[in-house]
Amino acid sequence: MTDRTPSEEELKNADTVQAILLEIPDLIVRRDQPDIFSVEDPETGIILIIDAEPHVISIFADVAQVPNKGREPFYERLLTLNGQTVHGAFYTDQGHVFIMENLEAENLDANELIAAIKSMMLAIVQLDNALAGSSAA
């Protein structure tokens, strides 16, 4: 993360995001930078990062490492989870698995942001369960 000054539009979008986040019970919300938040589910320990950009609200998390063994079933499971996940999509980059969702900032709806956060956290739990199940085999 860089030490740049967010634009007025980013700050306006961040204020909108913050107002919505504070309505969600049972989540720990931190404003890490003027336009970046971390949202933690204390029950699962899952942390999502929310970045308020000028035109888009990006939600993402680094959720796992790509395993060294059993990659084919792992990637099959990721593709299956992508098809079942309402908000967010898994992708891999430099040996890590991420989940990401982008929402239009101009017409950001509280219900959509809340649904995206909950859906992404559920998808991460499902991935964790799949990884635990495959390592037990």
Contact map, one row per residue, 1 for C-alpha under 8 A:
11100000000000000000000000000000000000000000000000000000000000000000000000000000000000000000000000000000000000000000000000000000000000000
11110000000000000000000000000000000000000000000000000000000000000000000000000000000000000000000000000000000000000000000000000000000000000
11111000000000000000000000000000000000000000000000000000000000000000000000000000000000000000000000000000000000000000000000000000000000000
01111100000000000000000000000000000000000000000000000000000000000000000000000000000000000000000000000000000000000000000000000000000000000
00111110000000000000000000000000000000000000000000000000000000000000000000000000000000000000000000000000000000000000000000000000000000000
00011111011000000000000000000000011000000000000000000000000000000000000000000000000000000000000000000000000000000000000000000000000000000
00001111111000000000000000000000000000000000000000000100000000000000000000000000000000000000000000000000000000000000000000000000000000000
00000111111100000000000000000000000000000000000000000000000000000000000000000000000000000000000000000000000000000000000000000000000000000
00000011111110000000000000000000000000000000000000001100000000000000000000000000000000000000000000000000000000000000000000000000000000000
00000111111111000000000000000000001000000000000000011100000000000000000000000000000000000000000000000000000000000000000000000000000000000
00000111111111100000000000000000011000000000000000010000000000000000000000000000000000000000000000000000000000000000000000000000000000000
00000001111111110000000000000000000000000000000000000000000000000000000000000000000000000000000000000000000000000000000000000000000000000
00000000111111111000000000000000001000000000000000011100100000000000000000000000000000000000000000000000100000000000000000000000000000000
00000000011111111100000000000000011100000000000000110000000000000000000000000000000000000000000000000000000000000000000000000000000000000
00000000001111111110000000000000000000000000000000000000000000000000000000000000000000000000000000000000000000000000000000000000000000000
00000000000111111111000000000000000000000000000000000000000000000000000000000000000000000000000000000000000000000000000000000000000000000
00000000000011111111100000000000000000000000000000010000000000000000000000000000000000000000000000000000000000000000000000000000000000000
00000000000001111111110000000000000000000000000000000000000000000000000000000000000000000000000000000000000000000000000000000000000000000
00000000000000111111111000000000000000000000000000000000000000000000000000000000000000000000000000000000000000000000000000000000000000000
00000000000000011111111100000000000000000000000000000000000000000000000000000000000000000000000000000000000001001100000000000000000000000
00000000000000001111111100001000000000000000000000000000000000000000000000000000000000000000000000000000000000000100000000000000000000000
00000000000000000111111110001000000000000000000000000000000000000000000000000000000000000000000000000000000000000000000000000000000000000
00000000000000000011111110000000000000000000000000000000000000000000000000000000000000000000000000000000000000000000000000000000000000000
00000000000000000001111111100000000000000000000000000000000000000000000000000000000000000000000000000000000000000100000000000000000000000
00000000000000000000011111100000000000000000000000000000000000000000000000000000000000000000000000000000000000000000000000000000000000000
00000000000000000000000111110000000000001100000000000000000000000000000000000000000000000000000000000000000000000000000000000000000000000
00000000000000000000000111111000000000111100000000000000000000000000000000000000000000000000000000000000000000000000000000000000000000000
00000000000000000000000001111100000000111100000000000000000000000000000000000000000000000000000000000000000000000000000000000000000000000
00000000000000000000110000111110000011110000000000000000000000000000000000000000000000000000000000000000000000000000000000000000000000000
00000000000000000000000000011111000011100000000000000000000000000000000000000000000000000000000000000000000000000000000000000000000000000
00000000000000000000000000001111111111000000000000000000000000000000000000000000000000000000000000000000000000000000000000000000000000000
00000000000000000000000000000111111111000000000000000000000000000000000000000000000000000000000000000000000000000000000000000000000000000
00000000000000000000000000000011111110000000000000000000000000000000000000000000000000000000000000000000000000000000000000000000000000000
00000100001001000000000000000011111100000000000000000000000000000000000000000000000000000000000000000000000000000000000000000000000000000
00000100011011000000000000000011111110000000000000111000000000000000000000000000000000000000000000000000000000000000000000000000000000000
00000000000001000000000000000011111111000000000011110000000000000000000000000000000000000000000000000000000000000000000000000000000000000
00000000000000000000000000001111101111100000000011100000000000000000000000000000000000000000000000000000000000000000000000000000000000000
00000000000000000000000000001111000111110000001111000000000000000000000000000000000000000000000000000000000000000000000000000000000000000
00000000000000000000000000111100000011111000001111000000000000000000000000000000000000000000000000000000000000000000000000000000000000000
00000000000000000000000000111000000001111100111100000000000000000000000000000000000000000000000000000000000000000000000000000000000000000
00000000000000000000000001110000000000111111111000000000000000000000000000000000000000000000000000000000000000000000000000000000000000000
00000000000000000000000001110000000000011111110000000000000000000000000000000000000000000000000000000000000000000000000000000000000000000
00000000000000000000000000000000000000001111100000000000000000000000000000000000000000000000000000000000000000000000000000000000000000000
00000000000000000000000000000000000000001111110000000000000000000000000000000000000000000000000000000000000000000000000000001000000000000
00000000000000000000000000000000000000011111111000000000000000000000000000000000000000000000000000000000000000000000000000000000000000000
00000000000000000000000000000000000000011101111100000000000000000000000000000000000000000000000000000000000000000000000010010000000000000
00000000000000000000000000000000000001111000111110000000000010000000000000000000000000000000000000000000000000000000000000000000000000000
00000000000000000000000000000000000001110000011111000000001110000000000000000000000000000000000000000000000000000000100010000000000000000
00000000000000000000000000000000000111100000001111100000011110000000000000000000000000000000000000000000000000000000000000000000000000000
00000000000000000000000000000000000111100000000111110000111100000000000000000000000000000000000000000000000000000000000000000000000000000
00000000000001000000000000000000001110000000000011111000111000000000000000000000000000000000000000000000000000000000000000000000000000000
00000000011011001000000000000000001100000000000001111101110000000000000000000000000000000000000000000000100000000000000000000000000000000
00000000110010000000000000000000001000000000000000111111110000000000000000000000000000000000000000000000100000000000000000000000000000000
00000010110010000000000000000000000000000000000000011111000000000000000000000000000000000000000000000000100000000000000000000000000000000
00000000000000000000000000000000000000000000000000001111100000000000000000000000000000000000000000000001110000000000000000000000000000000
00000000000000000000000000000000000000000000000000011111110000000000000000000000000000000000000000000111110000000000000000000000000000000
00000000000010000000000000000000000000000000000001111011111000000000000000000000000000000000000000000111100000000000000000000000000000000
00000000000000000000000000000000000000000000000011111001111100000000000000000000000000000000000000011110000000000000000000000000000000000
00000000000000000000000000000000000000000000000111100000111110000000000000000000000000000000000000011100000000000000100000000000000000000
00000000000000000000000000000000000000000000000111000000011111000000000000000000000000000000000001111000000000000000000000000000000000000
00000000000000000000000000000000000000000000001110000000001111100000000000000000000000000000000001110000000000000000000000000000000000000
00000000000000000000000000000000000000000000000000000000000111110000000000000000000000000000000111100000000000000000000000000000000000000
00000000000000000000000000000000000000000000000000000000000011111000000000000000000000000000000111100000000000000000000000010000000000000
00000000000000000000000000000000000000000000000000000000000001111100000000000000000000000000000111000000000000000000000000000000000000000
00000000000000000000000000000000000000000000000000000000000000111110000000000000000000000000001110000000000000000000000000000000000000000
00000000000000000000000000000000000000000000000000000000000000011111001001000000000000000001001110000000000000000000000000000000000000000
00000000000000000000000000000000000000000000000000000000000000001111111001000000000000000000000000000000000000000000000000000000000000000
00000000000000000000000000000000000000000000000000000000000000000111111000000000000000000000000000000000000000000000000000000000000000000
00000000000000000000000000000000000000000000000000000000000000000011111000000000000000000000000000000000000000000000000000000000000000000
00000000000000000000000000000000000000000000000000000000000000000011111111000000000000000000000000000000000000000000000000000000000000000
00000000000000000000000000000000000000000000000000000000000000000111111111100000000000000000000000000000000000000000000000000000000000000
00000000000000000000000000000000000000000000000000000000000000000000011111110000000000000000000000000000000000000000000000000000000000000
00000000000000000000000000000000000000000000000000000000000000000000011111111000000000000000000000000000000000000000000000000000000000000
00000000000000000000000000000000000000000000000000000000000000000110011111111100000000000000000000000000000000000000000000000000001000000
00000000000000000000000000000000000000000000000000000000000000000000001111111110000000000000000000000000000000000000000000000000000000000
00000000000000000000000000000000000000000000000000000000000000000000000111111111000000000000000000000000000000000000000000000000000000000
00000000000000000000000000000000000000000000000000000000000000000000000011111111100000000000000000000000000000000000000000000010010000000
00000000000000000000000000000000000000000000000000000000000000000000000001111111110000000100000000000000000000000000000000000010000000000
00000000000000000000000000000000000000000000000000000000000000000000000000111111111000000100000000000000000000000000000000000000000000000
00000000000000000000000000000000000000000000000000000000000000000000000000011111111100000000000000000000000000000000000000000000000000000
00000000000000000000000000000000000000000000000000000000000000000000000000001111111110000000000000000000000000000000000000100110000000000
00000000000000000000000000000000000000000000000000000000000000000000000000000111111110011100000000000000000000000000000000000000000000000
00000000000000000000000000000000000000000000000000000000000000000000000000000011111110000000000000000000000000000000000000000000000000000
00000000000000000000000000000000000000000000000000000000000000000000000000000001111111000000000000000000000000000000000000000000000000000
00000000000000000000000000000000000000000000000000000000000000000000000000000000111111111000000000000000000000000000001100100000000000000
00000000000000000000000000000000000000000000000000000000000000000000000000000000000111110000000000000000000000000001001000000000000000000
00000000000000000000000000000000000000000000000000000000000000000000000000000000000011111000000000001000000000000011101100000000000000000
00000000000000000000000000000000000000000000000000000000000000000000000000000000010011111100000000111100000000000001001100000000000000000
00000000000000000000000000000000000000000000000000000000000000000000000000000000010010111110000000111000000000000000000000000000000000000
00000000000000000000000000000000000000000000000000000000000000000000000000000110010000011111000011110000000000000000000000000000000000000
00000000000000000000000000000000000000000000000000000000000000000000000000000000000000001111100011110000000000000000000000000000000000000
00000000000000000000000000000000000000000000000000000000000000000100000000000000000000000111111111000000000000000000000000000000000000000
00000000000000000000000000000000000000000000000000000000000000000000000000000000000000000011111111000000000000000000000000000000000000000
00000000000000000000000000000000000000000000000000000000000000000000000000000000000000000001111100000000000000000000000000000000000000000
00000000000000000000000000000000000000000000000000000000000000001100000000000000000000000001111110000000000000000000000000000000000000000
00000000000000000000000000000000000000000000000000000000000001111100000000000000000000000001111111000000000000000000000000000000000000000
00000000000000000000000000000000000000000000000000000000000001111100000000000000000000000111101111100000000000000000000000000000000000000
00000000000000000000000000000000000000000000000000000000000111110000000000000000000000000111100111110000000000000000000000000000000000000
00000000000000000000000000000000000000000000000000000000000111100000000000000000000000011110000011111000000000000000000100010000000000000
00000000000000000000000000000000000000000000000000000000011110000000000000000000000000011110000001111100000000000000000000000000000000000
00000000000000000000000000000000000000000000000000000000011100000000000000000000000000111000000000111110000000000001000000000000000000000
00000000000000000000000000000000000000000000000000000001111000000000000000000000000000010000000000011111000000000000000000000000000000000
00000000000000000000000000000000000000000000000000000001110000000000000000000000000000000000000000001111100100001000000000000000000000000
00000000000000000000000000000000000000000000000000000011100000000000000000000000000000000000000000000111111100000000000000000000000000000
00000000000010000000000000000000000000000000000000011111100000000000000000000000000000000000000000000011111100000000000000000000000000000
00000000000000000000000000000000000000000000000000000011000000000000000000000000000000000000000000000001111100000000000000000000000000000
00000000000000000000000000000000000000000000000000000000000000000000000000000000000000000000000000000001111110000000000000000000000000000
00000000000000000000000000000000000000000000000000000000000000000000000000000000000000000000000000000011111111011000000000000000000000000
00000000000000000000000000000000000000000000000000000000000000000000000000000000000000000000000000000000001111111000000000000000000000000
00000000000000000001000000000000000000000000000000000000000000000000000000000000000000000000000000000000000111111100000000000000000000000
00000000000000000000000000000000000000000000000000000000000000000000000000000000000000000000000000000000000011111110000000000000000000000
00000000000000000000000000000000000000000000000000000000000000000000000000000000000000000000000000000000000111111111000000000000000000000
00000000000000000001000000000000000000000000000000000000000000000000000000000000000000000000000000000010000111111111100000000000000000000
00000000000000000001100100000000000000000000000000000000000000000000000000000000000000000000000000000000000001111111110000000000000000000
00000000000000000000000000000000000000000000000000000000000000000000000000000000000000100000000000000000000000111111111000000000000000000
00000000000000000000000000000000000000000000000000000000000000000000000000000000000001110000000000001000000000011111111100000000000000000
00000000000000000000000000000000000000000000000100000000001000000000000000000000000000100000000000000000000000001111111110000000000000000
00000000000000000000000000000000000000000000000000000000000000000000000000000000000000000000000000000000000000000111111111000000000000000
00000000000000000000000000000000000000000000000000000000000000000000000000000000000011110000000000000000000000000011111111100000000000000
00000000000000000000000000000000000000000000000000000000000000000000000000000000000010110000000000100000000000000001111111110000000000000
00000000000000000000000000000000000000000000010100000000000000000000000000000000000000000000000000000000000000000000111111111000000000000
00000000000000000000000000000000000000000000000000000000000000000000000000000000000000000000000000000000000000000000011111111100000000000
00000000000000000000000000000000000000000000000000000000000000000000000000000000100010000000000000000000000000000000001111111110000000000
00000000000000000000000000000000000000000000010000000000000000100000000000000000000000000000000000100000000000000000000111111111000000000
00000000000000000000000000000000000000000001000000000000000000000000000000000000000000000000000000000000000000000000000011111111100000000
00000000000000000000000000000000000000000000000000000000000000000000000000000000100000000000000000000000000000000000000001111111110000000
00000000000000000000000000000000000000000000000000000000000000000000000000001100100000000000000000000000000000000000000000111111111000000
00000000000000000000000000000000000000000000000000000000000000000000000000000000000000000000000000000000000000000000000000011111111100000
00000000000000000000000000000000000000000000000000000000000000000000000000000000000000000000000000000000000000000000000000001111111110000
00000000000000000000000000000000000000000000000000000000000000000000000000001000000000000000000000000000000000000000000000000111111111000
00000000000000000000000000000000000000000000000000000000000000000000000001000000000000000000000000000000000000000000000000000011111111100
00000000000000000000000000000000000000000000000000000000000000000000000000000000000000000000000000000000000000000000000000000001111111110
00000000000000000000000000000000000000000000000000000000000000000000000000000000000000000000000000000000000000000000000000000000111111111
00000000000000000000000000000000000000000000000000000000000000000000000000000000000000000000000000000000000000000000000000000000011111111
00000000000000000000000000000000000000000000000000000000000000000000000000000000000000000000000000000000000000000000000000000000001111111
00000000000000000000000000000000000000000000000000000000000000000000000000000000000000000000000000000000000000000000000000000000000111111
00000000000000000000000000000000000000000000000000000000000000000000000000000000000000000000000000000000000000000000000000000000000011111
